[in-house]
Amino acid sequence: MNNTMVPQEFKKVPNHLGIILDGNRRWAKERHLPLFFGHRKGAETVKKIINLVRDKGVKILTLFVFSTENWKRSQKEVNYLMGLLGKAFNKKYIQEIYEKGIKVKIIGERDKFTKSLRERIRQIEEITKDNKSMVLNFALSYGGRAEIVQAIKNIISKKIPIEKINEEAIKENLWISDVDLIIRTGKEQRISNFLIWQAAYSELYFSLKYWPDFTEQDLNAAFTEYASRQRRFGN
């Protein structure tokens, strides 16, 4: 990345940015379109924002794409979303991500995915594992509580002595690190089981835009707000 291209007001950017991609279905509904149009438009926004975030200097980006609760939606919608994910992780896109130096990681209960989607996930993680420009986490079939449960299971399986079980031990067994800023689109103001351990001291920013309408200007507004805040971490 060429730092001369980054505006002065964005020199202070979050190291780890989390985004809750909310509002695809409401975006479509308000336009009297099928729900699938909202998801498709949202997927286009994902690609744009990944590039923008990387160019602004963020080192870790975590996108909350599909939650554990989303499995409760209609089978038709779930199937469409799974198909959309499969298409998104195609060979061309994997190559584009690789050439941009982005390392991709999928966090969540991947055993619920089809064999073909799990294979696509394995491929993109393997091909990009040594990339250094930015880490891109896709939270798929993800829930913050499920992550903590898995961390506890890991600790038990490792037979870590009870006297050594502390916050650091739990952090080491979570899927990803603490997040500095969480942006949620879609007009709602909650984190909905997203990175609930890692968000203990995160800054929160709620956008009135639905995800398909989220632009670089909206991202800039969030970063400007983030830069103005004093992070005291309880001190």
Summary of the structure (lengths in Angstrom):
residues: 235
radius of gyration: 17.9
end to end distance: 34.2
largest distance: 57.8
contacts: 715
relative contact order: 0.19
helix: 50%
strand: 15%
